[in-house]
Amino acid sequence: MTVELSLTRDPAHIRHGSNIGQPMTRTDGVLKVTGKARYAADNHPAGMVYAVIATSCIARGRVTSLDVAAAKRYPGVIDVMTPAHKPELAEDPDAKGNPFAFRMELLQSDEVRYANQAIAVVIAETLEAATEGAALLSPRYQVEIARVGLDAGEAYAPPVVGIGNPAEVRHGDIDAGMAAATKLTDATYETPAQYHNAMEPHAIVAVWDGDRLFIDTPSQGMGFAQMRVAGLFGIPPANIHINSPFLGGGFGSKGLISGPQVLGIMAAKLIGRPVKLVLRRGQMYGPVGHRPPTRQRIRIGTDDAGVLAVINHEARVTTSSFDDFYEPAADASHTLYASPAIRTAHEAVRVDTGTPLFMRAPGEATGSIVLESAIDEAAFACGIDPLEFRLKNYAEVEPTTGKPFSSKALRQCYARAAERFGWAGRPLQPRQMRDENGFLVGWGMGTATFPAIMFQGNARAVIRADGNGVMETGAHDMGQGAWTALAQISADSLGLDFDQLTFRSGSSDLPDAGIAGGSGHTATVGAAIHNAGAAVIAKLAELATTDERSPLFGAGNAGVVARGGRLHRRDDDARSESYVEILARAGLAEVDASGSGAADAAAQSQYAMHAHGAVFAEVKVDPELGQIRATRLVGAFAAGRIINPLMVQSQLRGGMIWGLSFALHEEAVMDHRSGRILNANLAEYHVPVNADVPPMEVITVDEHDPHVNPLGIKGVGEIGITGSAGAVANAVFHATGIRVRNFPIKIEEIVMGLG
Amino acid sequence: MRIGALVRNADLAHDAEFARSYPAVAEALLSGASAQLRNAATVGGNLMQRTRCAYFYDAGSACNRRWPGAGCDALKGENRLHAVLGWSEGCIATHPSDFCVPLVAFDAVVEIEGKGGRRELPLEALHRLPGETPERETALERGDLIVALRLPTEAKDFARHARYIKVRERTSYAFAVVSAAAAFRIEGGKIREARLALGGVAAKPWRAREAEQVLAGARPDPAVYREAARAALAAAKPSGDNAFKIELAQRIVARALTLAARGTPDRIPALPGSPFSSVAGA
């Protein structure tokens, strides 16, 4: 008897939909609201002591002295880790092994590369003693002049931007496009440095047991963290056990293990006791990445009818003096608008900051606000409604590659959001609308886009003799709802009701689920779960369909379907057998199987894969005082299959609020002489408060995508920022007639511009 | 009205009689900080907030308030929100209190228990301009304790025409870029008496007496508001990248006067102090 194993994109065994697509509330919700969810810093192993980092207050130079004796004299201080007194590392923390390895400061020298860099670690019996000990170190420095800002030095062309993207991309004939254009928008925009500011600071509780290491730490990528720590300490990755069930936000800053987290591990090794190290809020502005400032010049040429002839998008970004991460800001212009000629190019300037890193929609966020603002400018220059302009230049294929889209329901997004917002009849000219109180009213829009990315992830599925199932995968819940959405996929993949499933996650002892980034976690791990489920159901099906005693005998593997803990014959639903019966007859306690998920290279080479959306914003502006208030935001998004509408709404809403924040609030203010950040706290680093968030509506547009992955998931983690920031900025222009090209939009620009 | 120094900001603002008698003070209180901070902050604590800026907090920077004679790194630093009135080269920081702005407009008095017994001080005289000695922020002496705050009964006469307007960079939990408290006694269609003070412009809550004189006896109309606004900012000069604040302050003064003349709202708006407080649902 031949077993028909069907593990194609549409596996025979699995019916998705019983759990997938349902608006289930968070499985970890009660734990969180009752304070029972145990975050990394909530752990207190026996004998644990506290480590506090002393940070540099200069941005460039050398530490010439530390008063270690004074710190050590303080009651409760156990030890002070310095460049002269620290455990040996097996690997240079400045070594670059792979594109995801970034240099970190682990007290390897007395050099200071940026303000807020770790220069020592004080270990004490109490947090208070460690904090006081760190203050008593009274560092002295040899100071060099800090390089600050986008004009701090000679600009150069980076080798690549983002992870491996070419720094310059040319499509079509730029010169010919410029020559053909009868209308040209040529505008230079700036975006500020931003910091992730996850609510939960980076924290670690590290326990060594011989050459085994147990760490509690928030991670968006336990597999990567294991590899990095293994290299640094010269132990096998399997000896490192990371526990990371919950993250209080990550936004990319917890994608790679950071220097301070490793310092906690070093401190535990130095003194041979469990150590807890938690960053203070201000210490998060430096060693854990940020979104670098950008200056972007964008030229958009059209004919008189508003048809694009050329987009030339150039971005200058900063990076650190000692490492290479280049925000791929201009890449936002690759995919959205059908221009016969597109050029994107980047240049970089080295400054004395921590290395910028991935921050929610890295490149897409900085590039999108500029592209969408400039498209608004181009539409205005042509006297065309901004939505009509976008539809006129709608990309039917990906402009820079010519590939067809795997799916693209952007037209429906435009239509649904515009209708819901009431966009029709919007006056073309700015400063035309007032409300009953005399406030200026403006409407703006932006297109949202984010690539459908996948990493590599694994899962293991088990069906037990009692008929219940287990799904194991070392996935990461940053608050986005992985505990819930991945469990929904698991239940369907095992053909079980939700309450028959045990979903295990959040630990590096489970199969590596890859990184929770690039909006690709649900797609990647979902595919792994789906494949693991299909494989274990195939084993059950094989047991049943090859057994003469089974009502399914002879059906063939593809002839059965799993549902509600039973296998049913596809051609006769009434003939079925439960998992319990199948395993009992086979005398098995359980069956298990593994599955993995990753991008399909063949499909990727054939199709362009992106999620899309459209965001419409209304703002009101005080005509004399210049104060801006967002009053409405409507977004419609097409992102493939929606696993859990509640979680997806929440993700998109959060992203849109971040877009609002980008346009109107968020900025790290750096002293242009010292290179120190002056607002490294949540009081002065402004993100919107509840009272700044307008009534919002999020619409998800159905999109069936047979190409991205088996489940048709595109991801929603980052797209909400894109489009939204530009929509708000464009609404401010429409309200006031003032085009502010420095973000966030500041009151002085409006006050002085209003006249 | 005598208010103990340990009364919480939120309790005071929500006291019905207080809010009826001194609506601009209640509105200022509720526009300050965040709900959580207002629940914890006290009257005395609010008065004693340090005049400060980011350089005061940044231990790596020179600050004459922290270290007399060290210099002021704010002066040529990131200073778009710093003082435009009463500053010196020694310090350009602003006093961040909202509460104190209408209080100085209404001639509030501070009761102080000191080594020599109890004494009184007009609130306006409590905070000092920086001059040559920015480290001396208040008129308090060593051993002094603020025990109470008094609002004169006459201040109630302004209750029908009193507003506090605050422009800030987000709707809550942000200091004023500039704010203004304005109040009138209007009789027979004329301004009998005006009170005006500004916040976010100087090292102390800034009483604008020249502007009050312009308004006294005039008919309430936009032209006189603009003239009063000019008078209030006549002595202003930028201390850095903040020239816009002089223009903005004049507009806020004119707005606060306009709204005060229009009349105190029946209840404190849901967005206290906000220019958008009149927007339905806001």
Chai-1 contact restraints between the chains, C-beta under 6 A:
chainA,res_idxA,chainB,res_idxB,connection_type,confidence,min_distance_angstrom,max_distance_angstrom,comment,restraint_id
A,C57,B,G60,contact,1.0,0.0,6.0,A-B,restraint_1
A,N437,B,S278,contact,1.0,0.0,6.0,A-B,restraint_2
A,D622,B,P275,contact,1.0,0.0,6.0,A-B,restraint_3
A,E624,B,R251,contact,1.0,0.0,6.0,A-B,restraint_4
A,L625,B,V167,contact,1.0,0.0,6.0,A-B,restraint_5
A,L625,B,R251,contact,1.0,0.0,6.0,A-B,restraint_6
A,L625,B,P275,contact,1.0,0.0,6.0,A-B,restraint_7
A,Q627,B,V167,contact,1.0,0.0,6.0,A-B,restraint_8
A,Q627,B,P275,contact,1.0,0.0,6.0,A-B,restraint_9
A,R629,B,F276,contact,1.0,0.0,6.0,A-B,restraint_10
A,H665,B,R170,contact,1.0,0.0,6.0,A-B,restraint_11
A,V669,B,E78,contact,1.0,0.0,6.0,A-B,restraint_12
A,D671,B,G77,contact,1.0,0.0,6.0,A-B,restraint_13
A,D671,B,E78,contact,1.0,0.0,6.0,A-B,restraint_14
A,R676,B,G60,contact,1.0,0.0,6.0,A-B,restraint_15
A,L678,B,A54,contact,1.0,0.0,6.0,A-B,restraint_16
A,L678,B,E78,contact,1.0,0.0,6.0,A-B,restraint_17
A,H686,B,E169,contact,1.0,0.0,6.0,A-B,restraint_18
A,H686,B,R170,contact,1.0,0.0,6.0,A-B,restraint_19
A,V689,B,R170,contact,1.0,0.0,6.0,A-B,restraint_20
A,V689,B,T171,contact,1.0,0.0,6.0,A-B,restraint_21
A,V689,B,S172,contact,1.0,0.0,6.0,A-B,restraint_22
A,V689,B,Y173,contact,1.0,0.0,6.0,A-B,restraint_23
A,A691,B,T171,contact,1.0,0.0,6.0,A-B,restraint_24
A,A691,B,S172,contact,1.0,0.0,6.0,A-B,restraint_25
A,D692,B,R170,contact,1.0,0.0,6.0,A-B,restraint_26
A,D692,B,T171,contact,1.0,0.0,6.0,A-B,restraint_27
A,E748,B,F244,contact,1.0,0.0,6.0,A-B,restraint_28
A,V751,B,F244,contact,1.0,0.0,6.0,A-B,restraint_29
A,V751,B,L248,contact,1.0,0.0,6.0,A-B,restraint_30
A,M752,B,F244,contact,1.0,0.0,6.0,A-B,restraint_31
